[in-house]
Amino acid sequence: NTILKLDDNYALTGTVTGTVAGTAAFSARAEGASWVSPADGTILIFSDDSTGDNFDTDGVFNTSTYKFTAPATGVYMFWYVIYTAESDATNGFSFLKDSTKVNFSEASSNKYFSYSEVGTGDHIQTANIIIPLSSGNTMAVCTATQSGYYQERTQWGGCRLA
């Protein structure tokens, strides 16, 4: 229910209850200037959602579990940016819905959203997803193979679209 009124200065006043599109937004980054190489299926650590341009509008991102929790049923968008090393043989990352890797591709049993092999230099992997969630579903970013990344240059975020 939404109750909004114009006051004498033509400003909107009132309250909005429930979650509406455009809310439930966050952006978080990993902390620490170090390379890490977690095993396949490991949730990436994003423990900062409050410094610099990082934020959490509605307390939907948990900086202890590194998971976003959908406050309402709807369509959501998520993204990540992960800085990886050219010296690693392979690097693959995915989105994790509840406790399962999201599977939009039949091509890989690892369910990659981004993947790279040895190249000529360090590189940045990015991915985006638009996905329906029910209230209480969680989302996280995880490795899709044993993958190395540099924490300080890694971030992810998302929001409710509708």
C-alpha atoms as one frame of an Amber mdcrd trajectory, in Angstrom:
protein
   0.000   0.000   0.000   1.264   3.432  -0.879  -0.014   6.602   0.760   1.481
   9.773  -0.708   0.169  13.327  -0.476   1.294  16.757  -1.625   1.987  19.187
   1.215   1.585  22.976   1.026   4.985  23.231  -0.696   3.991  20.629  -3.322
   6.391  18.062  -1.871   5.384  14.419  -1.625   4.837  13.203   1.915   3.657
   9.888   3.261   4.856   6.347   3.511   5.503   3.473   1.166   5.175  -0.035
   2.530   6.630  -3.125   0.897   9.438  -3.343  -1.612   9.025  -1.678  -4.969
  11.081  -1.900  -8.152  14.294   0.068  -7.879  14.797  -0.777  -4.213  16.667
  -3.684  -2.695  19.895  -2.531  -4.330  23.498  -3.072  -3.285  27.090  -2.889
  -4.455  29.844  -4.638  -2.506  33.560  -5.139  -2.915  36.100  -7.607  -1.677
  38.611  -6.295   0.832  42.302  -7.094   1.010  45.175  -6.564  -1.356  45.902
 -10.219  -1.989  45.494 -13.015  -4.506  43.294 -15.924  -3.435  42.597 -19.233
  -5.172  39.458 -20.890  -3.756  38.160 -24.311  -4.774  35.288 -24.885  -7.216
  31.937 -23.817  -5.765  33.384 -21.451  -3.151  31.403 -18.268  -2.494  33.546
 -15.193  -3.122  34.104 -12.901  -0.149  32.549  -9.446  -0.531  32.653  -7.902
   2.933  32.402  -4.162   2.214  29.091  -2.577   1.232  29.552   0.774   2.935
  32.779   2.542   1.883  33.458   4.546  -1.254  30.602   4.088  -3.700  29.489
   0.770  -2.184  26.030   0.684  -0.614  23.152  -1.477   0.604  19.854   0.407
   0.377  17.654  -1.999   2.307  19.993  -4.296   4.241  19.582  -7.041   1.633
  23.276  -7.989   1.396  24.910  -9.936   4.230  28.599  -9.062   4.669  29.157
 -12.228   6.735  27.656 -14.825   4.356  28.331 -12.713   1.204  24.783 -13.397
  -0.011  21.958 -11.174  -1.229  18.500 -12.149   0.081  15.454 -11.240  -2.023
  13.043  -9.272   0.180  10.124  -9.869  -2.204   9.193 -11.986  -5.207  10.239
 -10.259  -8.417  12.770  -9.962 -11.215  16.301  -9.043 -10.200  19.517  -8.065
 -11.980  23.021  -8.922 -10.713  26.531  -8.261 -12.041  30.112  -8.973 -11.071
  33.583  -7.767 -12.000  36.457 -10.089 -11.034  40.160  -9.347 -11.556  42.029
 -12.551 -12.448  45.645 -13.464 -13.152  47.100 -14.522 -16.494  49.308 -17.032
 -14.715  46.329 -19.201 -13.696  45.549 -22.055 -16.077  41.783 -21.444 -15.883
  39.431 -19.057 -14.148  35.668 -19.533 -14.115  32.958 -17.875 -12.073  29.213
 -18.227 -11.725  26.155 -17.031  -9.871  24.797 -19.145  -7.047  21.022 -19.169
  -6.427  20.394 -20.505  -2.942  22.957 -23.349  -2.941  22.993 -24.219  -6.668
  24.961 -22.710  -9.549  22.630 -20.969 -11.995  22.412 -23.032 -15.190  21.505
 -20.965 -18.261  23.897 -22.870 -20.536  23.874 -26.512 -21.533  27.440 -26.233
 -22.830  29.260 -26.650 -19.529  28.788 -28.913 -16.563  30.537 -26.220 -14.493
  27.821 -23.659 -15.318  30.178 -20.789 -16.125  29.017 -17.219 -16.530  32.559
 -16.132 -17.278  35.652 -18.182 -18.077  39.178 -17.617 -19.336  42.370 -19.537
 -19.890  45.976 -18.355 -19.756  46.421 -15.162 -21.744  49.023 -12.485 -22.135
  48.194 -10.524 -18.984  45.856 -10.138 -16.060  42.258  -9.615 -17.073  38.842
  -8.684 -15.758  35.891 -11.038 -16.047  32.388  -9.597 -16.031  28.923 -11.092
 -16.075  25.313  -9.954 -15.772  22.162 -11.898 -15.047  18.463 -11.078 -14.933
  16.625 -13.704 -12.936  13.268 -14.193 -11.210  13.522 -14.776  -7.462  11.012
 -15.599  -4.774  11.046 -13.840  -1.438  13.841 -15.361   0.649  15.905 -16.715
  -2.273  19.593 -15.897  -1.980  22.181 -15.007  -4.621  25.977 -15.058  -4.415
  29.001 -15.204  -6.702  31.047 -18.409  -6.671  33.929 -20.080  -8.441  33.041
 -22.473 -11.269  36.511 -24.062 -11.218  39.400 -23.556  -8.831  40.082 -19.944
  -9.733  42.453 -17.229  -8.621  41.399 -13.603  -8.251  42.667 -10.381  -6.728
  40.329  -9.352  -3.928  40.931  -5.600  -3.925  39.774  -5.207  -7.548  36.694
  -7.420  -7.346  33.095  -6.343  -6.808  29.476  -7.299  -7.403  26.007  -5.898
  -6.939  22.415  -5.990  -7.981  18.895  -4.689  -7.586  15.240  -5.538  -7.965
  13.898  -4.587 -11.400  10.209  -5.448 -11.067
